[in-house]
C-alpha cells in the first residue's frame, strides 16, 4: 500500500505533462499540417523535413537538449518546462502527420463543391473539410494520446517527479524484496489509466459514425 | 566553424555508442518479430491458458512504457536474485516491447487478407496448417511489411531509453562527452544528428515501400 501511495504522488505531474504537451500538439500541428499539404513546393518540403527530423530523433534527446543544452545568459529551463516543451514539439510533428493523412482522405469533390458554392477558402477548410477529416483521424489521435501518456515517463530522466520517478525513488528507499513492487505498480497504472482514453475514443468514434450514416 | 571540428573530434566515441544502439535494435527486431508472430497466433488459440498468457504478454508489452519494463528487468529482478547485465536487460525488455507491437501489426495483416482466400483454400481441401502457412501468412506478412519497418525505426529510437539503465549506447556517449566539455547543446545535437542519419533514410525507404505496395494492389 505504501508503494502505491508513493507512486500515486507522481500522477498529477504525469497528467499535467501529458495534457499540456497534448494541447500544444493539437494546436501547433494545424499550421504544420497545412504546410505539409501546401501547393508551394519549398514550404511543403521544408515542413516535411522538419517533421521527419523531429520524429526521427528520440524524445530523450530532445529533452536532454532542452534541459541541459539551452543556456541563454542566466536563462535555463526547469525540468518541467523542458519536458512540456519537448513533448509538445514532438506531439506537433506526430499530430501534423496524422492531420495531413486525414486531410488527404477527404474526397477532392468536397473541395470543389465548396469552391462552387463560393465559400471563401477559410470557411471551406473550417466548415467543410476539417469536420470530415477529424472524424477520420479521431481514433489515431486517441492512440497518439495514449502513446504520449506513456512517453511522458521519459521526463523522469530529466528529474521531473512524475509516476516513474516516484516509483524509482521509492524503490531506492526500499532496497529489499519489495523494491520491485513500485515498478510493477507503475506499469499496471499506465495500462489501467490508458483504458478510459481508449473507451472514450471508441464512444466518440461510434457516435460520429452514427451522425454520418444514420 | 569550430563546431564542425569539435564534432569531428567527438564522432569516434559517438560511433562506438551508435554501434551499441544498432546492436540492441538489431537484437530486438531479430528476436522480437518471430516472437511477435508466435504471439499473434497464440492470442487466437483455442487453448485458454495459451490465449491468456499471450494476451497478457502482448498487453503488458504494449501498455506499459518501455522505460518501466527496462527498470523492472534491470533494477527490479535483481532483488529476487535474477540479475543481468545492463545490455542484456535492455535487449530482453526491448525484445518484449517489439514482440508485443509486432504481434498486433502481423495480426492486422493476417486479418486484412481477403476472406475469399480462406474459403478458396477450404474448398480446395487444404489443411488448416497449409492454409495458414501457404495462403494467409505470405499475403498477410506482405501487407504488414511497412508497419514492421516503421516499428523497426521506433525500436532503434527506443534503444535510447537503455541510457537510463546505464547501457553504453549513443545517448550515454553523448552524455559522457558533454560531462567533459560542458557543451551539452553541441554534443546532444550531434547525438540527434546521429539518430537522424539512420532514421531519416529509413523513414524514406518505408514511405517508398508503402507507396509501391499501394500501387501493386490498385
Contacts between the chains, C-beta under 8 A, distances in Angstrom:
chain1	res1	chain2	res2	distance
A	52	B	200	5.7
A	52	B	203	5.8
A	52	B	204	7.9
A	53	B	196	5.8
A	53	B	200	7.0
A	55	B	199	7.8
A	55	B	203	7.5
A	56	B	153	7.8
A	56	B	157	7.7
A	56	B	195	6.5
A	56	B	196	4.6
A	56	B	199	3.6
A	56	B	200	5.0
A	56	B	203	6.3
A	57	B	157	7.7
A	57	B	192	4.3
A	57	B	195	5.0
A	57	B	196	5.5
A	57	B	199	7.4
A	58	B	157	4.2
A	58	B	158	7.4
A	58	B	160	3.8
A	58	B	161	7.8
A	58	B	171	7.6
A	58	B	195	6.0
A	59	B	160	8.0
A	60	B	160	4.8
A	60	B	161	6.6
A	60	B	163	6.5
A	60	B	164	7.9
A	60	B	171	6.2
A	61	B	160	6.5
A	61	B	171	6.7
A	61	B	174	7.9
A	61	B	188	5.9
A	61	B	191	5.6
A	61	B	192	4.8
A	61	B	195	6.5
A	62	B	192	7.6
A	64	B	171	7.4
A	64	B	174	7.8
A	64	B	175	7.4
A	64	B	184	7.1
A	64	B	188	5.2
A	65	B	184	7.6
A	65	B	185	6.9
A	65	B	188	4.4
A	65	B	189	6.8
A	65	B	192	6.8
A	68	B	178	6.8
A	68	B	184	3.9
A	68	B	185	7.9
A	68	B	188	7.1
A	69	B	184	4.5
A	69	B	185	3.5
A	69	B	186	7.9
A	69	B	188	5.2
A	69	B	189	7.2
A	70	B	185	6.9
A	71	B	184	7.9
A	71	B	185	7.0
A	150	B	63	7.9
A	150	B	64	7.6
A	150	B	65	4.2
A	150	B	66	8.0
A	151	B	65	7.2
A	153	B	65	4.1
A	153	B	67	4.9
A	153	B	68	6.5
A	154	B	65	7.8
A	154	B	67	6.3
A	154	B	161	7.1
A	156	B	67	7.2
A	156	B	164	7.9
A	157	B	67	7.9
A	157	B	163	7.4
A	157	B	164	5.3
A	164	B	65	7.1
A	164	B	67	6.1
A	164	B	68	6.2
A	164	B	71	7.3
A	167	B	68	7.8
A	167	B	71	7.8
A	168	B	71	6.8
A	168	B	75	7.6
A	171	B	75	6.2
A	171	B	76	7.5
A	175	B	79	7.6
A	176	B	79	7.0
A	177	B	79	5.4
A	177	B	80	6.9
A	179	B	75	7.4
A	179	B	76	6.9
A	179	B	79	4.8
A	180	B	72	6.8
A	180	B	75	8.0
A	180	B	76	3.6
A	180	B	77	7.0
A	180	B	79	5.3
A	180	B	80	7.0
A	183	B	68	6.1
A	183	B	71	5.1
A	183	B	72	4.6
A	183	B	75	7.0
A	183	B	76	4.7
A	184	B	72	6.9
A	184	B	76	7.4
A	186	B	68	5.6
A	187	B	60	6.9
A	187	B	63	7.8
A	187	B	64	3.7
A	187	B	65	7.7
A	187	B	68	4.6
A	187	B	69	7.1
A	187	B	72	6.9
A	188	B	64	7.7
A	190	B	63	6.2
A	190	B	64	5.3
A	190	B	65	5.8
A	190	B	68	6.9
A	191	B	59	6.7
A	191	B	60	6.9
A	191	B	63	3.6
A	191	B	64	6.0
A	194	B	63	5.9
